[in-house]
Amino acid sequence: MNSQASLFQYILKIADNQLILGHRLSEQCSKGPFLEEDIACSNIALDLIGAANSLYIYAAAIEGENKTEDDLVFLRSERAFKNVLLVEQPNTDFAYIMCRQFLFDTYDYFFQQALQKSNDQTLAAIAAKTIKESTYHLRHSGNWIIRLGDGTPESNLRLKNAFTNLWCYVDELFEQDAAELDLVAQGIAVDTQSIKTQFTSHIAEIMQTAGMEIPSGIFMQSGGKKGVHTEHLGFLLAEMQSVHRSFPGVKW
Amino acid sequence: MNSLKLDENQLIENFEAKLAKNEMIEPKDWMPAQYRKHLIRQISQHAHSEIIGMQPEGNWITRAPSMRRKMVLLAKVQDEAGHGLYLYSAAESMGISREEMLEQLHTGEAKYSSIFNYPTLTWADMGAIGWLVDGAAIMNQVMLQRTSYGPYARAMVRICKEESFHQRQGYEIMNVLASGSPEQKEMAQDALNRWWWPSLMMFGPRDEESPNSAQAIKWKIKRETNDQLRQRFVNQTVSQVEKIGLVVPDKAIKWNEAKKGYDFGEINWDEFWTVVKGNGPCNKLRIANKIKSHDEGAWVREAANAHAEKNNKTKAA
């Protein structure tokens, strides 16, 4: 892979994470447990989709095939999406939503912080904008982990189930293939190993405050970054792309 | 007994003198029980309309056909949640709790705008709703910026700013579709056909059949009648329809030079009352969805309360 092609793939990985998680959260709009939280989740969904949009515009420019951000979002099929498995997991209940959010927000906060130092000026600039939002996201989901863990026996149990079932997607966040490591060497991509300690210690701190134990002995899944997804993503894309694909080549 | 009666008369006189001078009534001011009751009903209905109105549009967030449309639609539905929030707060200032209002919504005791009991079937419906439904709502809300109850009037000022943005983006969606491919234009016309009449119904029954109107105008809660607002909406919208090359689905539409406005056909009032009484295509679905998310959120609200109480105790100790 030449370096433009690997940069293109790298941007897609970041953008796809933001888009798919934002999309999942947007499915909850009007379904929140109370009005203020509904607004907060829509707001976070908008942040994520907005960040994805900036990244797709940049990716399209790097690819240099006269494509638009919409082509990348609406005309790629399942295997071409490079998001991690975590973000495509369904909205099983509010504990799953917040657990998924908390794991991703923690990763994303340290990731965006590091990406601001990228040698790639555009990526660094997008990260500098995104980090302000990530800081709020991190506080929002962290507070919910504490509330749900500490709240009632039911909320504690639901949160425990969510952690047990989503923990298998944690390691994939930090996986890097040879092409990405090459970008790390050039100072463009984030060395995910360098943020893993911060990730682990923030997760441990919040979970301890919440009275939750870190799940152990969980077999780790991966594949999303190679385009090998869970069965959930296909349905998400089928829905998301349905109108766009039904009327090829028109303006919206 | 006599002196109490006199006091009440004096209070009414003061209240009416304030209205006569176009002064706002504020939460701590004395107000007639009927005025309070009327406003609680109206503001809570308005809040419920914003909240239930999130569903027909929320239905298309995950299918919006471009990134820009997706972001704008999500932001719009989020705005509506925000409007619901201001309006619930305005109603709370009159002495009713949000829980009570939600209870009334869930049991069917409180109504919301009937327009949201129609289904959103194609992407063009997002254009039609923004343009026509928000457009009709603005007619009403612009008037309500001068309503006599202060918190309601101030909520309306904020809401109107966002609503006019919603209306513009809805019209823009329709414009793009109407000038797009034949299929897109057909989709736009079909949406206009389905939303036109229900939008005219949004202004409520004809003046002679609107029992609460006269009193609401006397109290300066409303400043214009249902028929006046409906006429203004038709006058404004017909030229917008023509401008983008669509056709108003009403053969009786005709400019009337004498009244400087359009004559239009008779609204199907049987349909209007059918939907108001709960038998529209989506009445049951909208409420069932609302109750479902409220019930599914119960354990989350309990957990948040339990955590907050534990925190308070720790702080107190």
Boltz contact constraints between the chains, C-beta under 6 A:
constraints:
  - contact:
      token1: [A, 26]
      token2: [B, 61]
      max_distance: 6.0
  - contact:
      token1: [A, 26]
      token2: [B, 74]
      max_distance: 6.0
  - contact:
      token1: [A, 27]
      token2: [B, 62]
      max_distance: 6.0
  - contact:
      token1: [A, 29]
      token2: [B, 58]
      max_distance: 6.0
  - contact:
      token1: [A, 29]
      token2: [B, 61]
      max_distance: 6.0
  - contact:
      token1: [A, 29]
      token2: [B, 77]
      max_distance: 6.0
  - contact:
      token1: [A, 30]
      token2: [B, 54]
      max_distance: 6.0
  - contact:
      token1: [A, 30]
      token2: [B, 55]
      max_distance: 6.0
  - contact:
      token1: [A, 30]
      token2: [B, 58]
      max_distance: 6.0
  - contact:
      token1: [A, 31]
      token2: [B, 293]
      max_distance: 6.0
  - contact:
      token1: [A, 33]
      token2: [B, 297]
      max_distance: 6.0
  - contact:
      token1: [A, 33]
      token2: [B, 300]
      max_distance: 6.0
  - contact:
      token1: [A, 33]
      token2: [B, 301]
      max_distance: 6.0
  - contact:
      token1: [A, 34]
      token2: [B, 301]
      max_distance: 6.0
  - contact:
      token1: [A, 35]
      token2: [B, 81]
      max_distance: 6.0
  - contact:
      token1: [A, 35]
      token2: [B, 85]
      max_distance: 6.0
  - contact:
      token1: [A, 38]
      token2: [B, 81]
      max_distance: 6.0
  - contact:
      token1: [A, 39]
      token2: [B, 78]
      max_distance: 6.0
  - contact:
      token1: [A, 39]
      token2: [B, 81]
      max_distance: 6.0
  - contact:
      token1: [A, 42]
      token2: [B, 78]
      max_distance: 6.0
  - contact:
      token1: [A, 46]
      token2: [B, 74]
      max_distance: 6.0
  - contact:
      token1: [A, 46]
      token2: [B, 75]
      max_distance: 6.0
  - contact:
      token1: [A, 49]
      token2: [B, 71]
      max_distance: 6.0
  - contact:
      token1: [A, 53]
      token2: [B, 67]
      max_distance: 6.0
  - contact:
      token1: [A, 69]
      token2: [B, 67]
      max_distance: 6.0
  - contact:
      token1: [A, 70]
      token2: [B, 66]
      max_distance: 6.0
  - contact:
      token1: [A, 70]
      token2: [B, 67]
      max_distance: 6.0
  - contact:
      token1: [A, 73]
      token2: [B, 67]
      max_distance: 6.0
  - contact:
      token1: [A, 94]
      token2: [B, 300]
      max_distance: 6.0
  - contact:
      token1: [A, 147]
      token2: [B, 303]
      max_distance: 6.0
  - contact:
      token1: [A, 147]
      token2: [B, 304]
      max_distance: 6.0
  - contact:
      token1: [A, 147]
      token2: [B, 307]
      max_distance: 6.0
  - contact:
      token1: [A, 148]
      token2: [B, 303]
      max_distance: 6.0
  - contact:
      token1: [A, 150]
      token2: [B, 307]
      max_distance: 6.0
  - contact:
      token1: [A, 151]
      token2: [B, 303]
      max_distance: 6.0
  - contact:
      token1: [A, 151]
      token2: [B, 306]
      max_distance: 6.0
  - contact:
      token1: [A, 151]
      token2: [B, 307]
      max_distance: 6.0
  - contact:
      token1: [A, 152]
      token2: [B, 302]
      max_distance: 6.0
  - contact:
      token1: [A, 152]
      token2: [B, 303]
      max_distance: 6.0
  - contact:
      token1: [A, 152]
      token2: [B, 306]
      max_distance: 6.0
  - contact:
      token1: [A, 154]
      token2: [B, 299]
      max_distance: 6.0
  - contact:
      token1: [A, 155]
      token2: [B, 299]
      max_distance: 6.0
  - contact:
      token1: [A, 155]
      token2: [B, 303]
      max_distance: 6.0
  - contact:
      token1: [A, 239]
      token2: [B, 62]
      max_distance: 6.0
  - contact:
      token1: [A, 240]
      token2: [B, 62]
      max_distance: 6.0
  - contact:
      token1: [A, 242]
      token2: [B, 63]
      max_distance: 6.0
  - contact:
      token1: [A, 243]
      token2: [B, 63]
      max_distance: 6.0
  - contact:
      token1: [A, 243]
      token2: [B, 65]
      max_distance: 6.0
  - contact:
      token1: [A, 243]
      token2: [B, 123]
      max_distance: 6.0
  - contact:
      token1: [A, 244]
      token2: [B, 65]
      max_distance: 6.0
  - contact:
      token1: [A, 250]
      token2: [B, 180]
      max_distance: 6.0
  - contact:
      token1: [A, 250]
      token2: [B, 181]
      max_distance: 6.0
  - contact:
      token1: [A, 250]
      token2: [B, 184]
      max_distance: 6.0
  - contact:
      token1: [A, 252]
      token2: [B, 65]
      max_distance: 6.0
  - contact:
      token1: [A, 252]
      token2: [B, 66]
      max_distance: 6.0
  - contact:
      token1: [A, 252]
      token2: [B, 69]
      max_distance: 6.0
